[in-house]
Amino acid sequence: MTQKKTCDLCGGCEFERIATSDRKQQPLDTDVCRTCGLVRHAQIPTDDELAEFYGSQYRQDYHGETTPSDRRVMRAWKNGRRIYQQLWPYLKQGDRILEIGAGIGCNVKAFEVEGWESCGIEPHEGFCEYGSQVLRSPLQRQSLEDLPQEPIADVILLVHVIEHFKSPRQALERIRGLLRPGGRLYIECPNLAAPFAPRGKLFHYAHIHNFTPQTLRLLAESCGYRAHTLFSAAADPNLQMLVEADTVSPRGEQPTMDAGGCDETLRALNRFNWLTYHARWSYAAPRIAKLATYLYEHLTARRFVRELVHECRRSPAPPSASRAA
């Protein structure tokens, strides 16, 4: 018997097809929930398919490399520093930091060099090995399901990971169990409501779910969190949200929805066509700046990474362990 398709946010069963191909023009059916507006693959991959994809194929398919390039390391390190600068005012003495889906470990390394106890888990062999061996990042090759279901961290980072989960609800509920009392979760992911890409370039096999500010907030609240700080603006290409484990109501309730969420998502998706998207000055100016940044990165990345690796190797190697906990 075929299991009925339901929305991971609201439990709804009515969907509308909004795309039939991915950003590479390969077949990929994408739906929006007609009740809450959460966007997802029409056909969710199986656990075995996801394990195979993320363990060996994802980095090559998504980034075009299995070992990170100098430019990618440079960008990852700068992002790690940005995230640390955003979050350090909200840290408490003695906090333990855990990142799920840590990539090459630049985020957790950024916390570690500032004196915080931190560690990360990453399922991809090549990126995990590079991070732990070259950058001496405190990484283990694991997935969320490998971690013991007990409180092990005060702050958990989920940076461009939530969109990859088969069930974001199940992931957030499991993460809720990993947080100590008063724990916080930082979520960063693409903002579907922002004009960050033309519609034909939005979807990818790896991004099983796609979020607007409203659907991400409602999902977090229904999983036992309450909103703490929103770092991103409505038009920013990425959502950046800090939520806190709700100790009063640890088990969130299923949110009450109406069709307004779906209408809001569709308005955002239909805001531009190919021509009007690229003709905006707000597209052209950042694009020019981004191209200039790309050129700078290509010219300076090798030296930057050489100096970074030298600094990382001056620090003690992270202790070896069979698991992140």
VMD Tcl script that draws the C-alpha trace (Angstrom):
set ca {
  {0.00 0.00 0.00}
  {1.40 3.43 -0.96}
  {1.68 5.75 2.00}
  {-0.23 8.98 1.60}
  {1.99 12.01 1.09}
  {1.77 14.52 3.94}
  {3.40 17.86 4.66}
  {6.20 17.77 7.22}
  {5.08 21.10 8.70}
  {1.28 21.03 8.90}
  {0.36 17.44 8.03}
  {-1.63 18.60 5.01}
  {-2.27 16.29 2.06}
  {-2.97 18.76 -0.75}
  {-0.06 19.85 -2.94}
  {0.48 21.90 -6.08}
  {3.25 21.20 -8.58}
  {5.46 24.27 -9.02}
  {8.47 22.86 -10.92}
  {9.40 19.78 -12.94}
  {13.16 20.28 -13.27}
  {16.13 21.23 -11.11}
  {18.67 24.01 -11.59}
  {20.56 21.85 -14.09}
  {17.39 21.19 -16.07}
  {17.30 17.59 -14.90}
  {13.90 16.06 -14.03}
  {12.83 16.94 -10.47}
  {9.23 17.43 -9.40}
  {8.74 20.05 -6.69}
  {5.48 20.73 -4.83}
  {4.11 23.36 -2.46}
  {1.75 22.47 0.37}
  {-1.61 24.11 -0.39}
  {-2.17 24.74 3.32}
  {1.04 26.10 4.86}
  {3.26 26.87 1.85}
  {6.15 24.54 2.67}
  {7.99 23.55 -0.53}
  {9.35 20.02 -0.93}
  {10.26 17.30 -3.38}
  {7.20 15.56 -4.72}
  {8.98 12.26 -4.06}
  {11.10 12.17 -0.91}
  {14.25 9.99 -1.31}
  {14.59 6.89 0.82}
  {17.04 6.61 3.73}
  {19.34 4.36 1.67}
  {19.31 6.78 -1.27}
  {20.18 9.69 0.99}
  {22.94 7.80 2.80}
  {24.56 6.92 -0.52}
  {24.13 10.40 -1.96}
  {25.55 12.32 1.01}
  {28.24 9.81 1.78}
  {29.87 9.85 -1.65}
  {28.06 11.90 -4.32}
  {26.80 15.13 -2.79}
  {29.97 17.23 -2.71}
  {30.89 16.34 -6.28}
  {27.37 16.88 -7.57}
  {26.65 20.08 -5.63}
  {30.10 21.69 -5.38}
  {31.96 19.98 -8.21}
  {34.70 18.67 -5.92}
  {35.31 15.90 -3.42}
  {38.27 17.63 -1.75}
  {37.71 21.34 -1.05}
  {39.47 23.87 -3.25}
  {41.45 26.75 -1.76}
  {38.68 29.16 -2.67}
  {36.08 27.02 -0.92}
  {38.22 26.80 2.21}
  {38.72 30.55 2.20}
  {35.00 31.23 1.89}
  {34.13 28.62 4.52}
  {36.57 30.13 6.99}
  {35.17 33.64 6.48}
  {31.65 32.30 6.93}
  {32.74 30.58 10.12}
  {34.12 33.84 11.45}
  {30.88 35.62 10.49}
  {28.76 33.06 12.32}
  {30.97 33.26 15.40}
  {30.73 37.07 15.45}
  {26.93 36.82 15.19}
  {26.57 34.29 17.96}
  {29.23 35.13 20.55}
  {27.02 37.75 22.33}
  {24.51 34.94 22.97}
  {27.03 32.44 24.35}
  {27.31 31.60 28.02}
  {30.40 30.60 29.93}
  {30.99 26.87 29.63}
  {28.80 26.40 26.54}
  {29.61 23.39 24.38}
  {29.14 23.89 20.62}
  {28.09 21.12 18.24}
  {27.66 21.46 14.48}
  {25.63 18.96 12.48}
  {26.73 18.70 8.85}
  {29.96 20.57 9.53}
  {31.57 20.24 6.08}
  {35.29 20.90 6.46}
  {34.81 22.17 9.99}
  {35.56 25.88 9.61}
  {32.59 26.90 11.75}
  {33.51 24.74 14.74}
  {37.19 25.64 14.28}
  {36.26 29.32 14.48}
  {34.67 28.68 17.89}
  {37.53 26.46 19.02}
  {40.24 29.04 18.32}
  {38.27 31.51 20.43}
  {38.44 29.13 23.37}
  {35.07 27.36 23.18}
  {34.64 23.60 23.44}
  {33.33 22.61 20.03}
  {32.96 19.62 17.74}
  {31.22 18.72 14.52}
  {29.88 15.76 12.59}
  {30.03 15.39 8.80}
  {28.98 12.35 6.72}
  {31.10 13.08 3.64}
  {34.41 11.23 3.76}
  {36.54 13.65 1.74}
  {35.43 16.85 3.46}
  {35.56 15.31 6.94}
  {39.07 13.97 6.34}
  {40.30 17.30 4.99}
  {38.86 19.21 7.94}
  {40.20 16.90 10.63}
  {43.60 16.20 9.06}
  {44.49 19.49 7.38}
  {42.65 22.12 9.45}
  {42.72 20.07 12.65}
  {39.02 20.73 13.11}
  {37.32 18.63 15.81}
  {35.27 16.49 13.39}
  {33.89 12.98 13.29}
  {32.43 11.24 10.26}
  {28.87 10.75 11.49}
  {25.29 11.75 10.78}
  {22.62 13.04 13.15}
  {21.18 9.54 13.59}
  {24.53 8.29 14.94}
  {24.48 10.59 17.96}
  {23.20 9.34 21.33}
  {19.77 10.73 22.20}
  {20.86 12.64 25.29}
  {21.76 16.26 26.11}
  {25.31 16.82 24.88}
  {25.47 20.46 23.71}
  {24.41 23.97 24.68}
  {24.52 25.45 21.17}
  {23.94 23.48 17.97}
  {24.71 24.82 14.52}
  {22.64 23.76 11.52}
  {24.20 25.74 8.67}
  {22.70 24.97 5.25}
  {21.64 21.55 6.48}
  {17.94 21.67 7.39}
  {16.94 21.82 3.71}
  {18.71 18.48 3.19}
  {16.75 16.46 5.73}
  {14.20 13.89 4.64}
  {12.06 15.09 7.54}
  {13.08 18.45 9.03}
  {10.49 17.89 11.76}
  {12.07 14.64 12.89}
  {15.54 16.24 12.73}
  {14.53 19.26 14.83}
  {12.83 17.05 17.38}
  {15.92 14.85 17.62}
  {18.16 17.90 17.93}
  {15.87 19.18 20.69}
  {16.85 16.08 22.67}
  {20.57 16.84 22.19}
  {20.32 20.28 23.79}
  {20.98 20.87 27.44}
  {18.52 23.04 29.43}
  {18.46 26.54 27.98}
  {20.08 25.28 24.77}
  {19.99 27.23 21.53}
  {19.88 26.18 17.89}
  {21.25 28.33 15.07}
  {19.65 27.62 11.70}
  {20.87 29.02 8.39}
  {19.36 28.04 5.04}
  {18.33 29.52 1.68}
  {15.44 31.99 1.89}
  {12.86 30.93 -0.68}
  {10.97 34.20 -0.19}
  {13.97 36.29 -1.26}
  {14.93 36.87 -4.90}
  {18.23 35.00 -4.63}
  {17.88 33.05 -7.89}
  {15.56 32.92 -10.90}
  {12.86 30.30 -10.48}
  {14.48 27.94 -12.97}
  {17.61 27.85 -10.78}
  {15.98 27.40 -7.38}
  {15.67 23.67 -6.93}
  {18.22 20.92 -6.43}
  {18.00 17.24 -5.56}
  {19.95 17.87 -2.37}
  {17.46 20.49 -1.14}
  {14.52 18.28 -0.21}
  {12.66 21.10 1.57}
  {12.74 24.84 0.88}
  {11.82 27.43 3.51}
  {10.42 30.92 3.81}
  {10.83 32.86 7.09}
  {7.29 31.90 8.05}
  {7.54 28.17 7.37}
  {10.90 27.89 9.14}
  {9.64 29.75 12.21}
  {6.41 27.73 12.40}
  {8.28 24.45 12.03}
  {10.69 25.37 14.83}
  {7.85 26.42 17.12}
  {5.93 23.21 16.46}
  {9.05 21.19 17.39}
  {9.50 22.73 20.84}
  {11.53 25.88 20.14}
  {10.76 29.55 20.45}
  {12.19 32.31 18.29}
  {15.13 34.11 19.90}
  {16.86 36.29 17.26}
  {16.44 36.73 13.52}
  {19.71 37.95 12.02}
  {18.60 38.15 8.39}
  {16.38 40.68 6.62}
  {13.39 39.72 4.46}
  {15.31 40.20 1.20}
  {18.49 38.40 2.29}
  {19.26 35.27 0.25}
  {19.77 33.23 3.43}
  {17.65 32.86 6.53}
  {19.69 33.19 9.74}
  {17.69 32.36 12.84}
  {18.54 31.58 16.47}
  {15.89 29.63 18.35}
  {15.81 28.46 21.95}
  {14.58 25.18 23.38}
  {11.23 25.88 25.02}
  {11.45 24.51 28.56}
  {7.84 25.44 29.36}
  {6.35 23.59 26.40}
  {9.07 21.21 25.18}
  {6.74 19.42 22.81}
  {5.44 21.92 20.31}
  {1.89 21.71 19.05}
  {0.92 21.21 15.42}
  {0.49 24.76 14.09}
  {-2.90 25.95 12.89}
  {-2.66 26.87 9.23}
  {-4.73 28.45 6.51}
  {-4.11 28.99 2.81}
  {-2.33 32.28 3.50}
  {1.01 30.52 3.87}
  {0.71 28.94 0.46}
  {-0.35 32.22 -1.13}
  {2.65 33.97 0.42}
  {5.06 31.36 -0.93}
  {3.54 31.49 -4.42}
  {3.69 35.29 -4.48}
  {7.39 35.14 -3.70}
  {8.03 32.53 -6.39}
  {6.03 34.40 -9.04}
  {7.45 37.83 -8.24}
  {9.80 37.81 -11.22}
  {10.17 36.14 -14.58}
  {13.59 35.51 -16.14}
  {13.77 39.00 -17.71}
  {12.51 41.07 -14.78}
  {14.71 39.13 -12.36}
  {17.93 39.95 -14.24}
  {16.89 43.50 -15.21}
  {16.72 44.74 -11.59}
  {19.43 47.13 -10.38}
  {19.25 45.27 -7.07}
  {20.41 42.22 -9.06}
  {23.03 43.95 -11.21}
  {24.88 45.83 -8.46}
  {25.37 42.86 -6.09}
  {26.24 40.66 -9.07}
  {29.04 43.00 -10.12}
  {30.32 43.09 -6.55}
  {30.14 39.28 -6.36}
  {32.13 38.88 -9.57}
  {34.78 41.21 -8.17}
  {34.85 39.11 -5.00}
  {35.26 35.94 -7.06}
  {38.26 37.45 -8.84}
  {39.81 38.49 -5.53}
  {39.26 35.01 -4.12}
  {40.89 33.33 -7.09}
  {43.92 35.60 -6.78}
  {44.39 35.31 -3.02}
  {42.87 31.98 -1.92}
  {46.03 29.88 -2.21}
  {48.08 32.17 0.01}
  {45.17 32.60 2.43}
  {44.75 28.84 2.87}
  {48.48 28.26 3.20}
  {48.60 30.74 6.09}
  {45.40 29.34 7.60}
  {46.72 25.77 7.55}
  {49.95 26.94 9.16}
  {48.00 28.60 11.97}
  {45.74 25.59 12.43}
  {48.70 23.23 12.69}
  {50.19 25.35 15.43}
  {47.17 24.49 17.58}
  {46.96 21.09 19.27}
  {45.30 18.35 17.24}
  {41.75 17.64 18.42}
  {41.44 14.50 20.54}
  {40.52 11.39 18.61}
  {37.20 9.81 19.55}
  {34.84 7.27 18.14}
  {31.91 9.67 18.35}
  {31.23 13.40 18.60}
  {29.64 13.07 22.02}
}
mol new
graphics top color blue
foreach p $ca { graphics top sphere $p radius 0.5 }
foreach p [lrange $ca 0 end-1] q [lrange $ca 1 end] { graphics top cylinder $p $q radius 0.2 }
display resetview
